[in-house]
Amino acid sequence: MTDQPGFPDATYKDTVLAPLFEGVKTHFAAHMGAINRAHLVMLKDRAILTGDQARAIANALADIDAQTDIAALRYTGEHEDYFFLVEAELRRRLGDLGGMLHTARSRNDMDHTVFKMGLRSRAQALQGALLDLAGRLIAKGRAERDTLIVAYTHGQPAQPSTFGHYLGAVIEVALRDAARLGGAIDDLDHCPMGAAAITTSGFDIDRAQMAGLLGFSAPLTNSYGCIASVDYITGLYSAVKLVFLHLGRVIQDLAFWSSFEVGQLYVPDSLVQISSIMPQKRNPVPIEHMRHLASVTAGRCDMVINTMHNTPFTDMNDSEGEVQVAGYSAFESGGRVLALMSAFLPATSINKDRVAANTDAACITITELADTLVREGGLSFRAAHEVAAATARAVIARGVPLGRGYDDFCTAFGDLIGSPPPLDAAAYTHAVSARAFVDKRDRTGGPAPQALDQAYEQYQATADLLSGKLAAHSTRQAKAAETLKSAFAALLET
């Protein structure tokens, strides 16, 4: 603005206006240009501007685009912001006609439209990366369907499962997170343009046309909400945060599983760093980078969400320029996590010898021995549990695997039940086998091959559905961009 004496104050210029101007240059100028072109097309189609007026403004906008090196612009304070710089250029070329482009709109509806356009591309890219990770995990999980692992609860060996079963749980959460992210993308898909400052306009505008030309599915209905509701921001960053909060838990498992003491996850040399002083060290450092980047991403999401806390339900700067730009860092660090995990997890493998050793040492198949005594021996589960517990204590005390504990089992059964056991040595050995344990768990959601195959079919179908919806968003936006390009070009024709 040039009609305010003394504006801008030098400190205000340096601390607020100049940084905001740089943010617009980097992130929003192209979106503002698209809004200008779409609004001009709509004004002409609604006969708010004549064909000659629209043609003159269109040519001036094209000239400004061709003659302006946006990256080289520096904030001088001559104009309040980038919007007023463009309007001043229009008026310099066209006189008062240059001010007609702003008919029936405000910087309020423009700003939130720009912010939604900036967020939707980043959100869609992040969802695409998450779905790519899910696809890689589906392939890895299918390949590892039968690979035995030790499953842990409370940090202690619990029961045998398979790597494919574990990854299935990770996939389910990732797909739910992708769906939540998709819901937030849907919330970005309604256009504020036409709300003007707060109450729409007395001009006969076409809000649906504006939404369509800018690649949105429809206008956001309530004009007050268009400029006051920031749930498209808080909802999106909440969904993004959950992705990395949940992945952070998986990353913790990767660190635990690859530790020397557990050792069931092998990380290949390409993803291992060595110590500068200790020759024996194999440090799976990418795990630490994924962990801290996931935490940084969650923190950046919290920063944006918390900025909205206790703000008034109206148009306000707390949700705008600098906060928007600051939030983009969450997409950058989050994208790095997804890219690294997409490379890391498929490259790992399970150390079968360590799994077998830990399985034997911790007696993790003992639950199936108790279950077998209930099914085949007619015992109550509590009585079977006591026999199994006594057997486990005995073999652990002798330092032998559970599979070699048939004599201990017979002693425990006789002492506690007072009769010969219902299982011979072969039946006992089968009951405490890790493979048999897994194969018995063939219920929905279990680790047995058939149950796991069915689950992975569901995962793939869900991933395909989410990917198709994401592709539809991108296709519609690309078509809208072409439609706008053609409609604006038609204004330029003489």
Secondary structure, DSSP 8 states (H G I E B T S, - for coil): --SSTT-S-HHHIIIIIHHHHHHIIIIIHHHHHHHHHHHHHHHHHTTSS-HHHHHHHHHHHHHHHHH--GGG----SSSSSHHHHHHHHHHHHHGGGGGGGGTT--HHHHHHHHHHHHHHHHHHHHHHHHHHHHHHHHHHHHHTTT-EEEEEETTEEEEEEEHHHHHHHHHHHHHHHHHHHHHHHHHTTEE-TT-TTTT--SS---HHHHHHHTT-SEE-S-HHHHHH--HHHHHHHHHHHHHHHHHHHHHHHHHHHTSTTT--EE--GGG-B--SS-TT--B-HHHHHHHHHHHHHHHHHHHHHHHTTT--SS--GGGSHHHHHHHHHHHHHHHHHHHHHHHHHHH-EE-HHHHHHHHHHHTTTHHHHHHHHHHHH---HHHHHHHHHHHHHHHHHHT--GGG-HHHHHHHHHHHHSS--S--HHHHHHHT-HHHHHHH--STTSSSHHHHHHHHHHHHHHHHHHHHHHHHHHHHHHHHHHHHHHHHHHHH--
